[in-house]
Amino acid sequence: MRRARDRSYFGKLNEEAQQWLPAIRQFRPRLPWEDVVRIINSRHPGAKPWTVERLRRAAGRFVKDGLLDRAVLDRAPPAQKDDRILAIIAGIKSSAPEMALKEIAARLETMREPTPRGRSKWATSSVAHLLARVQKAGLMDEGIGDRD
């Protein structure tokens, strides 16, 4: 019974792997689980939202079968103060490479993400500056450029 349940669980994870597996390979363990979950959920808005616990379990299951490197389960290094917003912007831009800076700013406002100075209104210049930092930090594919 346990094996049948495990096979069924693995089958469901495998069906959803294209949603979460690339982000795990790209961001873990550099970013904390919370940020990776936020990135995955922003890339797939219509899908069932991931939680930290569900994503950890999924990654653990793939590690168990040798489909993921064990290092993804390691602790993330302590984050700098604004690493979280970099991860969010990377997720937004990766999910929609054609998105303009103004649209990213609007998305951040919709998500109620404060600017680095604590304000609620995002300027496109701030988004552009942070997007450059995202690319410099290697949080996004090099081929994804920014558009005004």
Protein Blocks (a to p, Z undefined) as FASTA:
>chain_A
ZZmmmmmmmmmmmmmmmmmmmmmmmmpckbcfklmmmmmmmmmmmbccddfklmmmmmmm
mmmnopacfklmpccddddfklmmmmmmmmmmmmmmmlcfklmmmmmmmnopacfkopab
dcfklmmmmmmmmmmnopacfklccdZZ
